[in-house]
Amino acid sequence: MHADILIKNCSMLTPDFEVIHEQHIVIKDQKIIAIEKELTQTYDAKETIDGKGKLVMPGLIDAHTHTNQQLLRGRISDEYPMIWTRIMVPFESNLREEDVAISAELSCLEMLKAGTTGFVDAGGSYMHKVAEAVEASGLRGVLTCSTMDTGAAIPESMKTTMEHNIQRNTDLFDAYHGKADGRIHVWYSLRSLITCTPELIQKVYETANAAGTGMQTHMNEYPNEISYCLENFQMRPYEYLESLGVLDENFLGAHSILLSENEMELIQKYDNKVAHSPISNAGKGFTKSPSLMQKGVSIGLGTDGSAHSGLSLFDQMKVFKSLMRAFWGVPIFDPVVMPSKNILEMATLGGAKAMLQEEQFGSIEVGKKADMILINTDQPHIEPTHQLTNTLIESANSNDVADVIVNGRILMKNREVLSLDEERIKYESKKAMDDLIVRAKI
């Protein structure tokens, strides 16, 4: 039987987040068609990968990132608040189309080399260039435009009318939703509640709902956005959105750090999705992840973009486990308040749920899309180990990702990226950053 890819004799992370060994995985027409310890038939594969010393696991999914901010790497650390108004807004308002193009390419390159196979972009400018980068890279992406129409914190040049905001996002949706063999999905978004009028919030929801697509925004990240909602509407952020009728199972609330008990109940009630960004969040508060988990809320993990932490979800998982153990576990002497398997689920299937596509990918199963990464475990910092799922969180890092497959296509093989020109991207990124430093005065 013909096949596209045959991975022979590998270890594999199961949907139950257990590790099994000596498996053969067969990929054809973008999907996994067989997982067997002993192959029941002979496969004539175009590509054969020797899986000895490698672990096959679902590709990591960055549930919240900013590809527009890639050229801010290293700039905002050790800065006093508010970095958003002092640094990030001037930076974004000075971005040109060619800056976004190279920033998006650099983001895709970094994600590929870190084992990330899909991501949710929080939105920015010139998002058609991000779509082009996603198409070329072979990754999956949920894209949207940055939507704002009010607020003293942002310059007038970044504000547009409600009609123009909706039209920009609709144009992106019409041009790219479902393109690149279905790898690109387009959502509608709000940049934040303090930069969107109630009318815009409701219109964004209505348009997204009519299009049958998702809606996202930053939620409960800073005290000032909570104060804004309390002062102007006498409600907390999630309560405010409920009053506008815009919460449903297609809503993704990025960050969701400073939650009240009632807000967690609302997230559960409406089956909202949540994306934590552990390293970025740690400078603002501690997420109530254990309580959300007990309520059955779907949680994904994000990086919040390279400006905050780089795009390695392996780094995020390590930090997240330590934060949860220190803040929630230690006070009540609960060392397993956040088990490694739960964190791996957040970084894979949780991200797929955040993208509203968990039926398509997020776990290694027959019938699902072939989105997977191969970890080189034959290394002294990984093996031997008593429990590989623990060691993945404790010791593995992005450099251990040997191969990346998305939609049944090999995008990286033995650390060599096949879909993007790495040297050109690094060279052009350096030139673009040097120019932005001068132009944006950052």
C-alpha positions as CSV (number, residue, x, y, z in Angstrom):
1,M,0.0,0.0,0.0
2,H,1.2,3.5,-0.9
3,A,1.9,6.0,1.9
4,D,3.4,9.4,2.2
5,I,5.4,9.0,5.4
6,L,6.4,5.9,7.5
7,I,7.8,6.5,11.0
8,K,9.4,3.2,12.1
9,N,10.1,1.9,15.6
10,C,9.4,5.1,17.6
11,S,8.1,5.8,21.1
12,M,4.8,7.7,21.1
13,L,2.8,9.9,23.4
14,T,-0.7,8.4,23.5
15,P,-4.0,10.5,23.8
16,D,-3.9,9.5,27.5
17,F,-0.5,11.0,27.8
18,E,1.3,7.7,28.4
19,V,4.4,6.7,26.5
20,I,4.4,3.5,24.5
21,H,7.3,2.1,22.6
22,E,8.2,0.3,19.3
23,Q,5.4,1.8,17.3
24,H,5.1,2.4,13.6
25,I,3.1,5.4,12.4
26,V,1.8,5.6,8.8
27,I,0.7,8.9,7.2
28,K,-1.2,9.3,4.0
29,D,-3.2,12.2,2.4
30,Q,-2.4,14.5,5.4
31,K,-3.7,12.0,8.0
32,I,-2.6,9.3,10.3
33,I,-3.9,6.0,8.8
34,A,-2.2,3.5,11.0
35,I,-0.5,3.1,14.4
36,E,0.8,-0.4,15.0
37,K,3.5,-2.2,16.9
38,E,3.6,-4.8,14.2
39,L,2.7,-3.6,10.7
40,T,-0.2,-5.7,9.4
41,Q,0.7,-4.8,5.8
42,T,3.6,-3.6,3.7
43,Y,3.7,0.2,3.0
44,D,5.6,1.8,0.1
45,A,6.3,5.2,1.6
46,K,7.7,8.2,-0.1
47,E,9.6,9.2,3.1
48,T,10.7,6.8,5.9
49,I,11.9,8.2,9.2
50,D,13.9,6.1,11.6
51,G,12.1,6.6,15.0
52,K,14.7,4.8,17.1
53,G,15.6,7.1,20.0
54,K,12.8,9.5,19.2
55,L,9.4,10.2,20.8
56,V,6.5,11.1,18.5
57,M,4.1,13.5,20.2
58,P,1.4,16.0,19.1
59,G,2.8,19.3,17.8
60,L,2.8,22.0,20.4
61,I,0.2,24.8,19.9
62,D,0.8,28.4,20.9
63,A,-2.7,29.5,22.0
64,H,-1.8,33.2,22.3
65,T,1.0,35.0,20.5
66,H,1.8,38.2,18.6
67,T,3.7,37.7,15.4
68,N,3.8,41.5,14.9
69,Q,6.0,41.9,18.0
70,Q,8.9,39.6,16.9
71,L,11.2,42.6,16.4
72,L,10.7,43.7,20.0
73,R,12.6,40.8,21.4
74,G,14.7,41.8,24.5
75,R,13.3,45.4,24.6
76,I,10.6,45.3,27.3
77,S,12.2,43.3,30.1
78,D,13.3,45.4,33.1
79,E,11.0,48.3,32.1
80,Y,8.6,50.0,34.3
81,P,4.8,50.1,33.5
82,M,3.1,50.8,31.3
83,I,5.2,49.2,28.6
84,W,2.2,48.9,26.4
85,T,1.7,52.6,26.0
86,R,5.4,53.7,26.3
87,I,7.0,51.0,24.1
88,M,4.6,48.6,22.4
89,V,2.1,51.1,21.0
90,P,4.8,53.4,19.4
91,F,6.5,50.2,18.0
92,E,3.3,48.8,16.5
93,S,2.2,52.2,15.1
94,N,5.5,52.5,13.2
95,L,5.3,49.0,11.6
96,R,5.3,48.9,7.8
97,E,4.1,46.1,5.6
98,E,7.6,44.8,5.0
99,D,8.3,44.8,8.8
100,V,5.3,42.6,9.4
101,A,6.3,40.3,6.6
102,I,9.7,39.6,8.0
103,S,8.4,39.5,11.6
104,A,5.9,36.9,10.6
105,E,8.5,34.8,8.8
106,L,10.8,35.0,11.8
107,S,8.0,34.0,14.1
108,C,7.2,31.0,11.9
109,L,10.8,30.0,11.8
110,E,11.2,30.2,15.5
111,M,8.0,28.2,16.2
112,L,9.1,25.5,13.7
113,K,12.4,25.1,15.4
114,A,10.7,25.0,18.8
115,G,8.2,22.2,17.9
116,T,5.2,24.5,17.5
117,T,2.9,23.4,14.7
118,G,0.0,25.8,15.1
119,F,-0.8,29.1,16.8
120,V,-3.4,31.7,17.6
121,D,-2.3,35.2,16.6
122,A,-3.8,38.0,18.8
123,G,-4.0,40.3,15.8
124,G,-2.0,43.2,14.4
125,S,-1.6,45.2,11.2
126,Y,-0.9,43.9,7.7
127,M,-2.2,40.5,8.6
128,H,-2.3,39.4,5.0
129,K,1.5,39.2,5.3
130,V,1.2,37.0,8.3
131,A,-1.1,34.7,6.3
132,E,1.5,34.6,3.5
133,A,4.1,33.6,6.0
134,V,1.9,30.8,7.5
135,E,1.1,29.5,4.0
136,A,4.8,29.4,3.1
137,S,6.0,27.9,6.4
138,G,3.5,25.0,6.4
139,L,2.3,25.8,9.9
140,R,-1.3,26.2,11.1
141,G,-2.5,29.6,12.1
142,V,-5.6,31.3,13.5
143,L,-5.3,34.9,12.4
144,T,-7.2,38.1,13.0
145,C,-6.9,41.9,12.7
146,S,-6.2,44.2,15.7
147,T,-9.5,45.9,16.4
148,M,-9.7,49.2,18.3
149,D,-11.9,52.3,18.1
150,T,-11.4,54.2,21.4
151,G,-9.1,54.8,24.4
152,A,-6.6,57.5,25.4
153,A,-3.7,55.0,25.5
154,I,-3.6,54.5,21.8
155,P,-2.8,57.1,19.1
156,E,-5.5,58.3,16.7
157,S,-3.6,56.6,13.8
158,M,-4.4,53.2,15.3
159,K,-8.1,53.9,15.8
160,T,-10.6,53.4,13.0
161,T,-14.4,53.4,12.8
162,M,-16.5,50.4,13.7
163,E,-17.3,49.9,10.0
164,H,-13.7,50.0,9.0
165,N,-12.6,47.6,11.8
166,I,-15.2,45.1,10.7
167,Q,-14.4,45.5,7.0
168,R,-10.7,44.9,7.5
169,N,-11.3,41.7,9.4
170,T,-14.0,40.6,6.9
171,D,-11.6,41.2,4.0
172,L,-9.0,39.0,5.7
173,F,-11.6,36.4,6.4
174,D,-12.8,36.3,2.7
175,A,-9.2,36.2,1.4
176,Y,-7.7,33.6,3.7
177,H,-10.1,31.6,5.8
178,G,-9.7,27.9,4.9
179,K,-6.8,28.6,2.6
180,A,-3.4,26.7,2.5
181,D,-5.2,23.3,2.5
182,G,-7.3,24.4,5.5
183,R,-4.3,25.4,7.7
184,I,-5.4,29.1,7.9
185,H,-8.4,30.1,9.9
186,V,-9.5,33.7,10.3
187,W,-11.3,34.9,13.5
188,Y,-12.6,38.3,14.6
189,S,-11.1,40.0,17.6
190,L,-11.0,42.8,20.1
191,R,-7.6,44.1,21.1
192,S,-8.8,44.8,24.6
193,L,-11.9,45.9,26.4
194,I,-10.5,49.3,27.2
195,T,-9.9,50.1,23.5
196,C,-13.3,49.0,22.1
197,T,-16.7,50.6,22.5
198,P,-19.6,48.4,23.5
199,E,-21.0,48.8,20.0
200,L,-17.8,47.5,18.4
201,I,-17.7,44.5,20.8
202,Q,-21.2,43.5,19.9
203,K,-20.7,44.0,16.2
204,V,-17.5,41.9,16.2
205,Y,-19.4,39.1,18.0
206,E,-22.3,39.3,15.6
207,T,-20.1,39.2,12.5
208,A,-18.0,36.3,13.8
209,N,-21.1,34.4,14.8
210,A,-22.6,34.9,11.4
211,A,-19.4,33.7,9.7
212,G,-19.3,30.6,12.0
213,T,-15.8,31.5,13.3
214,G,-14.1,32.3,16.6
215,M,-13.7,35.5,18.6
216,Q,-10.9,36.4,20.9
217,T,-9.5,39.2,23.1
218,H,-7.2,39.9,26.0
219,M,-9.0,39.3,29.3
220,N,-8.3,40.2,32.9
221,E,-4.6,40.7,32.3
222,Y,-4.1,44.1,34.1
223,P,-5.9,45.7,37.1
224,N,-6.6,48.8,35.0
225,E,-8.8,46.9,32.6
226,I,-10.8,45.5,35.5
227,S,-11.0,49.0,37.0
228,Y,-12.2,50.4,33.7
229,C,-15.1,47.9,33.6
230,L,-16.0,48.4,37.2
231,E,-15.9,52.2,36.9
232,N,-17.8,52.4,33.6
233,F,-20.2,49.5,33.8
234,Q,-20.2,48.3,37.5
235,M,-19.2,44.9,36.3
236,R,-16.0,42.9,36.0
237,P,-14.7,42.1,32.4
238,Y,-16.4,38.7,31.9
239,E,-19.6,40.0,33.6
240,Y,-19.5,42.9,31.2
241,L,-19.2,40.7,28.1
242,E,-22.0,38.5,29.4
243,S,-24.2,41.6,29.7
244,L,-23.4,42.4,26.0
245,G,-24.4,38.8,25.0
246,V,-21.0,37.9,23.4
247,L,-19.9,34.9,25.4
248,D,-20.1,31.5,23.9
249,E,-18.1,28.3,23.2
250,N,-16.3,30.1,20.3
251,F,-14.8,32.8,22.6
252,L,-11.1,32.7,23.6
253,G,-10.0,34.8,26.5
254,A,-6.3,35.3,26.4
255,H,-4.5,35.5,29.8
256,S,-7.5,35.5,32.1
257,I,-5.3,36.0,35.2
258,L,-7.3,38.2,37.6
259,L,-10.5,36.2,37.8
260,S,-13.2,36.4,40.4
261,E,-15.2,33.3,41.4
262,N,-18.2,34.5,39.5
263,E,-16.1,35.1,36.3
264,M,-14.8,31.5,36.5
265,E,-18.4,30.3,36.8
266,L,-19.2,32.3,33.6
267,I,-16.3,30.8,31.7
268,Q,-17.6,27.4,32.7
269,K,-21.2,28.3,31.9
270,Y,-20.5,29.5,28.4
271,D,-17.7,26.9,27.6
272,N,-15.3,29.7,26.9
273,K,-11.7,28.8,26.1
274,V,-8.7,30.2,28.0
275,A,-5.1,30.7,27.1
276,H,-2.5,31.3,29.7
277,S,1.0,32.7,28.9
278,P,2.9,31.6,32.0
279,I,6.1,33.7,31.7
280,S,4.3,36.9,30.7
281,N,1.5,36.3,33.2
282,A,4.0,35.9,36.1
283,G,4.7,39.6,36.0
284,K,1.1,40.4,36.6
285,G,-0.3,37.7,38.8
286,F,-1.0,34.0,39.2
287,T,-3.6,32.3,37.0
288,K,-6.3,30.3,38.8
289,S,-5.6,27.3,36.6
290,P,-6.3,24.5,39.3
291,S,-9.8,25.9,39.9
292,L,-10.5,26.3,36.2
293,M,-9.3,22.7,35.6
294,Q,-11.7,21.5,38.4
295,K,-14.5,23.2,36.5
296,G,-13.6,21.5,33.3
297,V,-12.5,24.6,31.5
298,S,-10.3,24.1,28.5
299,I,-6.9,25.7,29.0
300,G,-4.2,26.3,26.3
301,L,-0.7,27.7,26.7
302,G,0.7,30.6,24.9
303,T,3.9,32.6,24.7
304,D,2.5,36.1,24.3
305,G,5.0,36.7,21.6
306,S,8.8,37.0,21.4
307,A,8.8,40.5,23.1
308,H,7.8,38.8,26.4
309,S,9.6,35.4,26.4
310,G,10.5,33.9,23.1
311,L,8.3,31.4,21.4
312,S,9.3,28.2,23.2
313,L,6.4,26.3,24.7
314,F,8.9,24.0,26.4
315,D,10.1,27.1,28.4
316,Q,6.4,28.0,29.2
317,M,5.7,24.5,30.5
318,K,8.7,24.5,32.8
319,V,7.9,27.9,34.3
320,F,4.2,27.1,34.5
321,K,4.8,23.9,36.6
322,S,7.0,25.8,39.0
323,L,4.6,28.7,39.3
324,M,1.7,26.5,40.0
325,R,3.6,24.4,42.5
326,A,5.0,27.5,44.4
327,F,1.8,29.6,44.5
328,W,-1.0,27.0,44.7
329,G,0.8,23.8,45.9
330,V,3.1,24.9,48.6
331,P,0.6,26.8,50.8
332,I,-1.6,23.7,51.1
333,F,1.2,21.1,50.7
334,D,-0.1,19.8,47.4
335,P,3.0,18.9,45.3
336,V,0.9,17.5,42.5
337,V,-1.4,20.5,42.1
338,M,-0.4,20.6,38.4
339,P,0.7,17.2,37.1
340,S,3.0,17.1,34.1
341,K,0.4,15.2,32.0
342,N,-2.0,18.1,32.5
343,I,0.6,20.6,31.3
344,L,1.4,18.5,28.2
345,E,-2.3,18.3,27.5
346,M,-2.6,22.1,27.7
347,A,0.3,22.6,25.3
348,T,-1.2,20.2,22.7
349,L,-4.9,19.2,22.9
350,G,-5.7,22.3,24.9
351,G,-4.2,24.5,22.2
352,A,-6.3,22.6,19.6
353,K,-9.4,23.3,21.6
354,A,-8.4,27.0,21.8
355,M,-8.2,26.9,18.0
356,L,-11.7,25.2,17.9
357,Q,-10.2,22.3,15.9
358,E,-9.6,19.5,18.5
359,E,-11.4,17.0,16.3
360,Q,-8.7,17.6,13.6
361,F,-5.5,17.5,15.6
362,G,-3.9,17.8,19.1
363,S,-3.4,14.1,19.7
364,I,-1.8,11.2,17.9
365,E,-4.7,9.1,16.7
366,V,-5.7,7.3,13.5
367,G,-8.0,9.6,11.5
368,K,-6.5,12.8,12.8
369,K,-4.3,15.2,10.8
370,A,-0.7,14.3,10.9
371,D,0.5,17.2,13.0
372,M,3.4,15.9,15.1
373,I,6.9,16.4,16.3
374,L,9.7,14.0,17.0
375,I,11.8,14.6,20.1
376,N,15.4,13.2,20.2
377,T,15.3,11.4,23.6
378,D,18.6,9.7,23.1
379,Q,20.4,12.3,25.1
380,P,22.0,12.4,28.6
381,H,19.6,15.1,29.8
382,I,16.5,13.1,28.9
383,E,17.3,9.4,29.1
384,P,17.3,7.1,31.1
385,T,14.2,8.3,32.9
386,H,11.7,6.8,35.3
387,Q,8.9,8.8,33.7
388,L,9.3,10.4,30.3
389,T,6.3,12.7,30.7
390,N,7.9,14.3,33.7
391,T,11.2,14.6,32.0
392,L,9.7,16.3,29.0
393,I,8.5,19.1,31.4
394,E,11.6,19.1,33.6
395,S,14.5,18.7,31.1
396,A,13.5,18.8,27.4
397,N,13.9,22.0,25.4
398,S,13.2,23.3,21.9
399,N,16.6,22.1,20.6
400,D,15.5,18.5,21.3
401,V,12.9,18.8,18.5
402,A,14.4,16.8,15.6
403,D,11.6,16.7,13.1
404,V,8.3,18.5,12.5
405,I,5.4,17.3,10.5
406,V,2.2,19.3,9.8
407,N,-0.7,18.3,7.6
408,G,1.3,15.2,6.6
409,R,4.2,17.3,5.3
410,I,7.7,17.2,6.8
411,L,8.6,20.9,7.6
412,M,11.8,20.2,9.5
413,K,14.1,17.2,9.3
414,N,17.0,16.6,11.6
415,R,16.8,20.3,12.7
416,E,16.9,21.5,9.1
417,V,13.9,23.7,8.2
418,L,12.7,22.7,4.8
419,S,9.9,25.2,4.2
420,L,11.7,28.5,5.0
421,D,15.0,30.1,4.1
422,E,16.5,30.4,7.6
423,E,19.6,32.4,6.7
424,R,17.7,35.0,4.6
425,I,15.1,35.5,7.3
426,K,17.7,36.0,10.1
427,Y,19.6,38.5,7.9
428,E,16.6,40.5,6.9
429,S,15.2,40.5,10.5
430,K,18.4,42.2,11.8
431,K,18.1,44.9,9.2
432,A,14.4,45.5,9.9
433,M,15.0,45.7,13.7
434,D,17.9,48.2,13.3
435,D,15.6,50.4,11.1
436,L,12.7,50.2,13.6
437,I,14.8,51.2,16.5
438,V,15.5,54.5,14.8
439,R,12.1,55.1,13.2
440,A,10.0,54.2,16.3
441,K,12.5,55.7,18.8
442,I,12.4,52.7,21.0
